[in-house]
């Protein structure tokens, strides 16, 4: 059944990734860096939709911030990937608006295609497994908005969880409920229970199914997003959303705007080597690690150094006698902090903004 | 008596200071950096010999490596200090040779002057107190080689100690013995005893007294050093020691070559805010420290950071949640290590040399 249907990958590249500063910056957020492989994250994401017996992928649609349009074009061109179009947002309006725009664009330019909406900045080590999961999800997508649940590898407290309900199709379940980032004890109970998966923010839906639900649960998002798309300016592969209309769009994530309200939500649990890599400590966990459990990128000399992440992007980094530390060096900035403080990197970014303010 | 005699300061600037890498390098060792004040260490040293009622200082003689001649000239010119001459060593031969060359140069070009031999890379916070100590030492220098002993401020194990013997003149004692870097327990006993001071490597002597002792205890050093000086090439302020003659000179410190053997050694204990600043942890101890006990130089953002030394020479350094750490950033290198490992910086320098070797 799957092979006759076309899938339109829509890559959301609007994130700013401040917790990966100083590598990730507003000018060049993390999806445009080679974090987990030799390719940038958006390049790895684009390459995930190669030829496959089970799924027929169209050229991807990209949605990104206005200022990153040429970065996207150049990084995909380097792989000989031609996007169907690059939608430019004058500013971010979260993911519900992107999901609406993706549905409307697909309905007009790829009639009959199913939308696969996913972030540009996630790691998926098992691309073949991921394509297989998409193939499995196609049946459920006939009348459901499908989300892919990542089978937990540990009691993570940094992700939202999805509880699977009754079976719908082979490998697909109704969503019993979405739960916010849990405490450690609750996460351990979920892991024990087995019926929970991580919310990876990856969705598969038919445009008319999604737009129908969105019109019911977030009509203002639909109205504003569709108007911004209709009045968009065209320039080669670029489609710039109309600013005034888009400014009126409520800024809401697809999860709260639609998924937690609709009764058409389905989940396809899968195990595909997924990681969010939202912070330096997550990148360290993701690995690869050397014999001393260090994550090393760039030119460095490590003596008596253990369980640390060393990122040398420019200067040579030398360390002696450190453990559990993150050391990031670019030409302009050096950042040093213990792994357990990785969430606080944003404070440095905020402080730098304060200093730069007039 | 002191005011009628001239003092020739001879500044030894041949050190390489590898433990202060990556700031201190072979191309620009620590004495040419502003470590403890806004001036470089050799500039601070040269300014120590200003006009004084008690002591009549001549323009200083500088002894440095061949490659640092123009650095010395330029850094002193910036202060309007005109050195008597700049003696260039084609390679280092330790301090006994420098002491001999200083004595011979003084005997020829500043007849009747007393030599004050001292390193370019030491901190002396109390310049007035130091000049006073020199004034006190002049009487003893009539027939002794005087060394200045620093009154200990703690049981340091990183310095050699001098035990004072019988009084010779006001404030000057015969040297009972020189002792190598002691253990902690021994250093504490010395501090308790009170008759010990740190060996700062600063000497005051009449040329004929020193040369007489050196001819007795290290005649090969005297022969080679005098020949290298006699056959030196002159070029403006520069005097380049003759290479073949100097190569034949034994490489010995003045301490073992002369001071530990002669019975003309005297010590003038003093308390002048002296510090060697031989390593990053010593620089931290030297201060100044902020309210969180951090030593900060350059542009940095410190959150929850305590008892650390942050040196930002180029990149902006940001730290979160660290304690007792040294973080040094130059444009080319970043170094991170705990303060108690400061002695191991040399291992990084050695490793870099190994890598650079063909």
Interface residues (C-beta under 8 A of the other chain):
Chain A: X22 X301 X303 X304 X312 X315 X316 X317 X318 X319 X320 X321 X322 X325 X327 X329 X330 X331 X332 X333 X334 X335 X336 X337 X338 X340 X341 X344 X345 X347 X348 X351 X352
Chain B: X22 X301 X303 X304 X312 X315 X316 X317 X318 X319 X320 X321 X322 X325 X327 X329 X330 X331 X332 X333 X334 X335 X336 X337 X338 X340 X341 X344 X345 X347 X348 X351 X352
